[in-house]
Amino acid sequence: MDKFISSIKSFAKDEEGLTVVEYVIGAALLVGGLTFIFDNLGSKLSTSLNNTIDNIS
């Protein structure tokens, strides 16, 4: 039982897992932000391109 408690304490003190979680959260925020930016940019670019093609015709 003492070995089990020692293992739990060792696991709680280990910060390597936190680093992985922080990278995953950072990557998720980055992907979310880029998706938002490109979604809005894509809509504006599509509208602009359609207006340009309509003016040329």
PyMOL Python script that loads the backbone (N, CA, C, O; Angstrom):
from pymol import cmd

cmd.read_pdbstr("""\
ATOM      1  N   MET A   1       0.831  -1.194   0.000  1.00  0.00           N
ATOM      2  CA  MET A   1       0.000   0.000   0.000  1.00  0.00           C
ATOM      3  C   MET A   1       0.875   1.257   0.000  1.00  0.00           C
ATOM      4  O   MET A   1       0.536   2.262  -0.626  1.00  0.00           O
ATOM      5  N   ASP A   2       2.003   1.186   0.710  1.00  0.00           N
ATOM      6  CA  ASP A   2       2.900   2.337   0.781  1.00  0.00           C
ATOM      7  C   ASP A   2       3.487   2.660  -0.595  1.00  0.00           C
ATOM      8  O   ASP A   2       3.679   3.824  -0.946  1.00  0.00           O
ATOM      9  N   LYS A   3       3.769   1.597  -1.371  1.00  0.00           N
ATOM     10  CA  LYS A   3       4.303   1.784  -2.719  1.00  0.00           C
ATOM     11  C   LYS A   3       3.265   2.456  -3.619  1.00  0.00           C
ATOM     12  O   LYS A   3       3.615   3.277  -4.467  1.00  0.00           O
ATOM     13  N   PHE A   4       1.999   2.111  -3.438  1.00  0.00           N
ATOM     14  CA  PHE A   4       0.913   2.691  -4.217  1.00  0.00           C
ATOM     15  C   PHE A   4       0.791   4.187  -3.928  1.00  0.00           C
ATOM     16  O   PHE A   4       0.666   4.987  -4.855  1.00  0.00           O
ATOM     17  N   ILE A   5       0.826   4.566  -2.667  1.00  0.00           N
ATOM     18  CA  ILE A   5       0.731   5.976  -2.278  1.00  0.00           C
ATOM     19  C   ILE A   5       1.948   6.738  -2.788  1.00  0.00           C
ATOM     20  O   ILE A   5       1.828   7.876  -3.241  1.00  0.00           O
ATOM     21  N   SER A   6       3.109   6.116  -2.714  1.00  0.00           N
ATOM     22  CA  SER A   6       4.321   6.739  -3.228  1.00  0.00           C
ATOM     23  C   SER A   6       4.217   6.974  -4.736  1.00  0.00           C
ATOM     24  O   SER A   6       4.663   8.003  -5.245  1.00  0.00           O
ATOM     25  N   SER A   7       3.629   6.018  -5.438  1.00  0.00           N
ATOM     26  CA  SER A   7       3.449   6.169  -6.893  1.00  0.00           C
ATOM     27  C   SER A   7       2.501   7.314  -7.207  1.00  0.00           C
ATOM     28  O   SER A   7       2.738   8.072  -8.147  1.00  0.00           O
ATOM     29  N   ILE A   8       1.441   7.448  -6.440  1.00  0.00           N
ATOM     30  CA  ILE A   8       0.475   8.527  -6.663  1.00  0.00           C
ATOM     31  C   ILE A   8       1.130   9.887  -6.402  1.00  0.00           C
ATOM     32  O   ILE A   8       0.929  10.829  -7.168  1.00  0.00           O
ATOM     33  N   LYS A   9       1.909   9.989  -5.329  1.00  0.00           N
ATOM     34  CA  LYS A   9       2.606  11.245  -5.028  1.00  0.00           C
ATOM     35  C   LYS A   9       3.596  11.592  -6.134  1.00  0.00           C
ATOM     36  O   LYS A   9       3.710  12.753  -6.527  1.00  0.00           O
ATOM     37  N   SER A  10       4.305  10.596  -6.631  1.00  0.00           N
ATOM     38  CA  SER A  10       5.262  10.811  -7.711  1.00  0.00           C
ATOM     39  C   SER A  10       4.550  11.283  -8.974  1.00  0.00           C
ATOM     40  O   SER A  10       5.034  12.181  -9.662  1.00  0.00           O
ATOM     41  N   PHE A  11       3.401  10.680  -9.280  1.00  0.00           N
ATOM     42  CA  PHE A  11       2.624  11.067 -10.455  1.00  0.00           C
ATOM     43  C   PHE A  11       2.118  12.508 -10.319  1.00  0.00           C
ATOM     44  O   PHE A  11       2.124  13.265 -11.289  1.00  0.00           O
ATOM     45  N   ALA A  12       1.680  12.883  -9.111  1.00  0.00           N
ATOM     46  CA  ALA A  12       1.155  14.229  -8.881  1.00  0.00           C
ATOM     47  C   ALA A  12       2.249  15.286  -9.040  1.00  0.00           C
ATOM     48  O   ALA A  12       1.971  16.401  -9.483  1.00  0.00           O
ATOM     49  N   LYS A  13       3.479  14.947  -8.687  1.00  0.00           N
ATOM     50  CA  LYS A  13       4.582  15.899  -8.795  1.00  0.00           C
ATOM     51  C   LYS A  13       5.150  15.992 -10.209  1.00  0.00           C
ATOM     52  O   LYS A  13       5.842  16.957 -10.533  1.00  0.00           O
ATOM     53  N   ASP A  14       4.867  15.006 -11.048  1.00  0.00           N
ATOM     54  CA  ASP A  14       5.400  14.972 -12.411  1.00  0.00           C
ATOM     55  C   ASP A  14       4.718  16.047 -13.242  1.00  0.00           C
ATOM     56  O   ASP A  14       3.495  16.046 -13.378  1.00  0.00           O
ATOM     57  N   GLU A  15       5.499  16.957 -13.795  1.00  0.00           N
ATOM     58  CA  GLU A  15       4.938  18.060 -14.592  1.00  0.00           C
ATOM     59  C   GLU A  15       5.059  17.830 -16.088  1.00  0.00           C
ATOM     60  O   GLU A  15       4.635  18.679 -16.872  1.00  0.00           O
ATOM     61  N   GLU A  16       5.620  16.718 -16.500  1.00  0.00           N
ATOM     62  CA  GLU A  16       5.776  16.457 -17.932  1.00  0.00           C
ATOM     63  C   GLU A  16       4.426  16.332 -18.622  1.00  0.00           C
ATOM     64  O   GLU A  16       4.270  16.785 -19.755  1.00  0.00           O
ATOM     65  N   GLY A  17       3.463  15.733 -17.967  1.00  0.00           N
ATOM     66  CA  GLY A  17       2.115  15.601 -18.525  1.00  0.00           C
ATOM     67  C   GLY A  17       1.457  16.949 -18.723  1.00  0.00           C
ATOM     68  O   GLY A  17       0.725  17.148 -19.693  1.00  0.00           O
ATOM     69  N   LEU A  18       1.711  17.885 -17.807  1.00  0.00           N
ATOM     70  CA  LEU A  18       1.141  19.216 -17.944  1.00  0.00           C
ATOM     71  C   LEU A  18       1.675  19.919 -19.181  1.00  0.00           C
ATOM     72  O   LEU A  18       0.941  20.651 -19.846  1.00  0.00           O
ATOM     73  N   THR A  19       2.930  19.705 -19.492  1.00  0.00           N
ATOM     74  CA  THR A  19       3.511  20.324 -20.682  1.00  0.00           C
ATOM     75  C   THR A  19       2.791  19.852 -21.939  1.00  0.00           C
ATOM     76  O   THR A  19       2.510  20.653 -22.831  1.00  0.00           O
ATOM     77  N   VAL A  20       2.495  18.577 -22.016  1.00  0.00           N
ATOM     78  CA  VAL A  20       1.786  18.034 -23.171  1.00  0.00           C
ATOM     79  C   VAL A  20       0.390  18.642 -23.268  1.00  0.00           C
ATOM     80  O   VAL A  20      -0.056  19.016 -24.352  1.00  0.00           O
ATOM     81  N   VAL A  21      -0.294  18.738 -22.137  1.00  0.00           N
ATOM     82  CA  VAL A  21      -1.639  19.324 -22.124  1.00  0.00           C
ATOM     83  C   VAL A  21      -1.586  20.785 -22.561  1.00  0.00           C
ATOM     84  O   VAL A  21      -2.453  21.242 -23.306  1.00  0.00           O
ATOM     85  N   GLU A  22      -0.585  21.511 -22.104  1.00  0.00           N
ATOM     86  CA  GLU A  22      -0.459  22.910 -22.504  1.00  0.00           C
ATOM     87  C   GLU A  22      -0.235  23.051 -24.007  1.00  0.00           C
ATOM     88  O   GLU A  22      -0.806  23.936 -24.643  1.00  0.00           O
ATOM     89  N   TYR A  23       0.597  22.177 -24.572  1.00  0.00           N
ATOM     90  CA  TYR A  23       0.805  22.216 -26.026  1.00  0.00           C
ATOM     91  C   TYR A  23      -0.475  21.883 -26.788  1.00  0.00           C
ATOM     92  O   TYR A  23      -0.765  22.502 -27.812  1.00  0.00           O
ATOM     93  N   VAL A  24      -1.235  20.919 -26.302  1.00  0.00           N
ATOM     94  CA  VAL A  24      -2.487  20.543 -26.975  1.00  0.00           C
ATOM     95  C   VAL A  24      -3.478  21.697 -26.923  1.00  0.00           C
ATOM     96  O   VAL A  24      -4.127  22.003 -27.923  1.00  0.00           O
ATOM     97  N   ILE A  25      -3.600  22.336 -25.772  1.00  0.00           N
ATOM     98  CA  ILE A  25      -4.512  23.475 -25.655  1.00  0.00           C
ATOM     99  C   ILE A  25      -4.055  24.625 -26.549  1.00  0.00           C
ATOM    100  O   ILE A  25      -4.876  25.259 -27.212  1.00  0.00           O
ATOM    101  N   GLY A  26      -2.756  24.894 -26.570  1.00  0.00           N
ATOM    102  CA  GLY A  26      -2.224  25.946 -27.435  1.00  0.00           C
ATOM    103  C   GLY A  26      -2.476  25.656 -28.904  1.00  0.00           C
ATOM    104  O   GLY A  26      -2.852  26.552 -29.660  1.00  0.00           O
ATOM    105  N   ALA A  27      -2.272  24.421 -29.310  1.00  0.00           N
ATOM    106  CA  ALA A  27      -2.521  24.044 -30.706  1.00  0.00           C
ATOM    107  C   ALA A  27      -3.998  24.180 -31.050  1.00  0.00           C
ATOM    108  O   ALA A  27      -4.345  24.639 -32.139  1.00  0.00           O
ATOM    109  N   ALA A  28      -4.867  23.784 -30.125  1.00  0.00           N
ATOM    110  CA  ALA A  28      -6.313  23.899 -30.370  1.00  0.00           C
ATOM    111  C   ALA A  28      -6.722  25.363 -30.513  1.00  0.00           C
ATOM    112  O   ALA A  28      -7.528  25.699 -31.381  1.00  0.00           O
ATOM    113  N   LEU A  29      -6.176  26.228 -29.673  1.00  0.00           N
ATOM    114  CA  LEU A  29      -6.482  27.655 -29.802  1.00  0.00           C
ATOM    115  C   LEU A  29      -5.966  28.230 -31.115  1.00  0.00           C
ATOM    116  O   LEU A  29      -6.636  29.049 -31.744  1.00  0.00           O
ATOM    117  N   LEU A  30      -4.787  27.805 -31.522  1.00  0.00           N
ATOM    118  CA  LEU A  30      -4.217  28.266 -32.779  1.00  0.00           C
ATOM    119  C   LEU A  30      -5.079  27.832 -33.967  1.00  0.00           C
ATOM    120  O   LEU A  30      -5.366  28.635 -34.855  1.00  0.00           O
ATOM    121  N   VAL A  31      -5.482  26.582 -33.978  1.00  0.00           N
ATOM    122  CA  VAL A  31      -6.329  26.072 -35.066  1.00  0.00           C
ATOM    123  C   VAL A  31      -7.681  26.793 -35.074  1.00  0.00           C
ATOM    124  O   VAL A  31      -8.192  27.152 -36.135  1.00  0.00           O
ATOM    125  N   GLY A  32      -8.245  26.998 -33.904  1.00  0.00           N
ATOM    126  CA  GLY A  32      -9.522  27.715 -33.823  1.00  0.00           C
ATOM    127  C   GLY A  32      -9.407  29.137 -34.332  1.00  0.00           C
ATOM    128  O   GLY A  32     -10.275  29.612 -35.065  1.00  0.00           O
ATOM    129  N   GLY A  33      -8.335  29.822 -33.944  1.00  0.00           N
ATOM    130  CA  GLY A  33      -8.126  31.191 -34.406  1.00  0.00           C
ATOM    131  C   GLY A  33      -7.910  31.277 -35.905  1.00  0.00           C
ATOM    132  O   GLY A  33      -8.470  32.148 -36.571  1.00  0.00           O
ATOM    133  N   LEU A  34      -7.101  30.378 -36.436  1.00  0.00           N
ATOM    134  CA  LEU A  34      -6.860  30.374 -37.885  1.00  0.00           C
ATOM    135  C   LEU A  34      -8.125  30.028 -38.663  1.00  0.00           C
ATOM    136  O   LEU A  34      -8.373  30.589 -39.731  1.00  0.00           O
ATOM    137  N   THR A  35      -8.911  29.123 -38.142  1.00  0.00           N
ATOM    138  CA  THR A  35     -10.177  28.775 -38.797  1.00  0.00           C
ATOM    139  C   THR A  35     -11.092  29.985 -38.847  1.00  0.00           C
ATOM    140  O   THR A  35     -11.707  30.259 -39.878  1.00  0.00           O
ATOM    141  N   PHE A  36     -11.186  30.707 -37.748  1.00  0.00           N
ATOM    142  CA  PHE A  36     -12.026  31.910 -37.691  1.00  0.00           C
ATOM    143  C   PHE A  36     -11.534  32.961 -38.682  1.00  0.00           C
ATOM    144  O   PHE A  36     -12.330  33.549 -39.413  1.00  0.00           O
ATOM    145  N   ILE A  37     -10.230  33.195 -38.707  1.00  0.00           N
ATOM    146  CA  ILE A  37      -9.664  34.208 -39.600  1.00  0.00           C
ATOM    147  C   ILE A  37      -9.878  33.839 -41.065  1.00  0.00           C
ATOM    148  O   ILE A  37     -10.333  34.669 -41.851  1.00  0.00           O
ATOM    149  N   PHE A  38      -9.554  32.594 -41.440  1.00  0.00           N
ATOM    150  CA  PHE A  38      -9.685  32.206 -42.838  1.00  0.00           C
ATOM    151  C   PHE A  38     -11.139  32.090 -43.271  1.00  0.00           C
ATOM    152  O   PHE A  38     -11.453  32.304 -44.442  1.00  0.00           O
ATOM    153  N   ASP A  39     -12.030  31.754 -42.346  1.00  0.00           N
ATOM    154  CA  ASP A  39     -13.447  31.695 -42.690  1.00  0.00           C
ATOM    155  C   ASP A  39     -13.953  33.090 -43.038  1.00  0.00           C
ATOM    156  O   ASP A  39     -14.635  33.269 -44.047  1.00  0.00           O
ATOM    157  N   ASN A  40     -13.625  34.075 -42.211  1.00  0.00           N
ATOM    158  CA  ASN A  40     -14.050  35.454 -42.491  1.00  0.00           C
ATOM    159  C   ASN A  40     -13.343  36.010 -43.720  1.00  0.00           C
ATOM    160  O   ASN A  40     -13.968  36.680 -44.543  1.00  0.00           O
ATOM    161  N   LEU A  41     -12.060  35.742 -43.850  1.00  0.00           N
ATOM    162  CA  LEU A  41     -11.305  36.222 -45.007  1.00  0.00           C
ATOM    163  C   LEU A  41     -11.826  35.580 -46.290  1.00  0.00           C
ATOM    164  O   LEU A  41     -11.920  36.244 -47.322  1.00  0.00           O
ATOM    165  N   GLY A  42     -12.159  34.313 -46.231  1.00  0.00           N
ATOM    166  CA  GLY A  42     -12.678  33.608 -47.405  1.00  0.00           C
ATOM    167  C   GLY A  42     -13.991  34.193 -47.889  1.00  0.00           C
ATOM    168  O   GLY A  42     -14.209  34.323 -49.093  1.00  0.00           O
ATOM    169  N   SER A  43     -14.875  34.550 -46.951  1.00  0.00           N
ATOM    170  CA  SER A  43     -16.157  35.153 -47.333  1.00  0.00           C
ATOM    171  C   SER A  43     -15.946  36.498 -48.009  1.00  0.00           C
ATOM    172  O   SER A  43     -16.558  36.785 -49.038  1.00  0.00           O
ATOM    173  N   LYS A  44     -15.081  37.323 -47.430  1.00  0.00           N
ATOM    174  CA  LYS A  44     -14.819  38.646 -48.004  1.00  0.00           C
ATOM    175  C   LYS A  44     -14.126  38.523 -49.357  1.00  0.00           C
ATOM    176  O   LYS A  44     -14.436  39.270 -50.285  1.00  0.00           O
ATOM    177  N   LEU A  45     -13.195  37.591 -49.470  1.00  0.00           N
ATOM    178  CA  LEU A  45     -12.486  37.389 -50.734  1.00  0.00           C
ATOM    179  C   LEU A  45     -13.443  36.898 -51.815  1.00  0.00           C
ATOM    180  O   LEU A  45     -13.366  37.341 -52.961  1.00  0.00           O
ATOM    181  N   SER A  46     -14.333  35.995 -51.461  1.00  0.00           N
ATOM    182  CA  SER A  46     -15.311  35.489 -52.424  1.00  0.00           C
ATOM    183  C   SER A  46     -16.238  36.607 -52.904  1.00  0.00           C
ATOM    184  O   SER A  46     -16.521  36.710 -54.097  1.00  0.00           O
ATOM    185  N   THR A  47     -16.703  37.432 -51.988  1.00  0.00           N
ATOM    186  CA  THR A  47     -17.572  38.558 -52.363  1.00  0.00           C
ATOM    187  C   THR A  47     -16.830  39.531 -53.273  1.00  0.00           C
ATOM    188  O   THR A  47     -17.375  39.982 -54.280  1.00  0.00           O
ATOM    189  N   SER A  48     -15.615  39.846 -52.928  1.00  0.00           N
ATOM    190  CA  SER A  48     -14.810  40.763 -53.736  1.00  0.00           C
ATOM    191  C   SER A  48     -14.557  40.205 -55.128  1.00  0.00           C
ATOM    192  O   SER A  48     -14.653  40.928 -56.120  1.00  0.00           O
ATOM    193  N   LEU A  49     -14.233  38.921 -55.200  1.00  0.00           N
ATOM    194  CA  LEU A  49     -13.975  38.285 -56.491  1.00  0.00           C
ATOM    195  C   LEU A  49     -15.240  38.261 -57.349  1.00  0.00           C
ATOM    196  O   LEU A  49     -15.181  38.514 -58.552  1.00  0.00           O
ATOM    197  N   ASN A  50     -16.381  37.957 -56.733  1.00  0.00           N
ATOM    198  CA  ASN A  50     -17.634  37.948 -57.488  1.00  0.00           C
ATOM    199  C   ASN A  50     -17.980  39.349 -58.004  1.00  0.00           C
ATOM    200  O   ASN A  50     -18.453  39.492 -59.131  1.00  0.00           O
ATOM    201  N   ASN A  51     -17.747  40.375 -57.192  1.00  0.00           N
ATOM    202  CA  ASN A  51     -18.007  41.743 -57.636  1.00  0.00           C
ATOM    203  C   ASN A  51     -17.086  42.128 -58.795  1.00  0.00           C
ATOM    204  O   ASN A  51     -17.523  42.781 -59.743  1.00  0.00           O
ATOM    205  N   THR A  52     -15.845  41.738 -58.724  1.00  0.00           N
ATOM    206  CA  THR A  52     -14.889  42.032 -59.799  1.00  0.00           C
ATOM    207  C   THR A  52     -15.302  41.341 -61.094  1.00  0.00           C
ATOM    208  O   THR A  52     -15.245  41.946 -62.165  1.00  0.00           O
ATOM    209  N   ILE A  53     -15.717  40.078 -61.003  1.00  0.00           N
ATOM    210  CA  ILE A  53     -16.138  39.337 -62.201  1.00  0.00           C
ATOM    211  C   ILE A  53     -17.416  39.952 -62.779  1.00  0.00           C
ATOM    212  O   ILE A  53     -17.568  40.031 -63.998  1.00  0.00           O
ATOM    213  N   ASP A  54     -18.321  40.381 -61.920  1.00  0.00           N
ATOM    214  CA  ASP A  54     -19.549  41.033 -62.397  1.00  0.00           C
ATOM    215  C   ASP A  54     -19.242  42.356 -63.101  1.00  0.00           C
ATOM    216  O   ASP A  54     -19.876  42.691 -64.101  1.00  0.00           O
ATOM    217  N   ASN A  55     -18.278  43.098 -62.583  1.00  0.00           N
ATOM    218  CA  ASN A  55     -17.900  44.371 -63.213  1.00  0.00           C
ATOM    219  C   ASN A  55     -17.218  44.160 -64.556  1.00  0.00           C
ATOM    220  O   ASN A  55     -17.392  44.967 -65.469  1.00  0.00           O
ATOM    221  N   ILE A  56     -16.447  43.090 -64.688  1.00  0.00           N
ATOM    222  CA  ILE A  56     -15.770  42.795 -65.947  1.00  0.00           C
ATOM    223  C   ILE A  56     -16.794  42.379 -67.002  1.00  0.00           C
ATOM    224  O   ILE A  56     -16.661  42.739 -68.172  1.00  0.00           O
ATOM    225  N   SER A  57     -17.808  41.626 -66.595  1.00  0.00           N
ATOM    226  CA  SER A  57     -18.813  41.147 -67.555  1.00  0.00           C
ATOM    227  C   SER A  57     -19.606  42.276 -68.014  1.00  0.00           C
ATOM    228  O   SER A  57     -20.512  42.104 -68.829  1.00  0.00           O
TER     229      SER A  57
END
""", "prot")
cmd.dss("prot")
cmd.show_as("cartoon", "prot")
cmd.util.cbc("prot")
cmd.orient("prot")
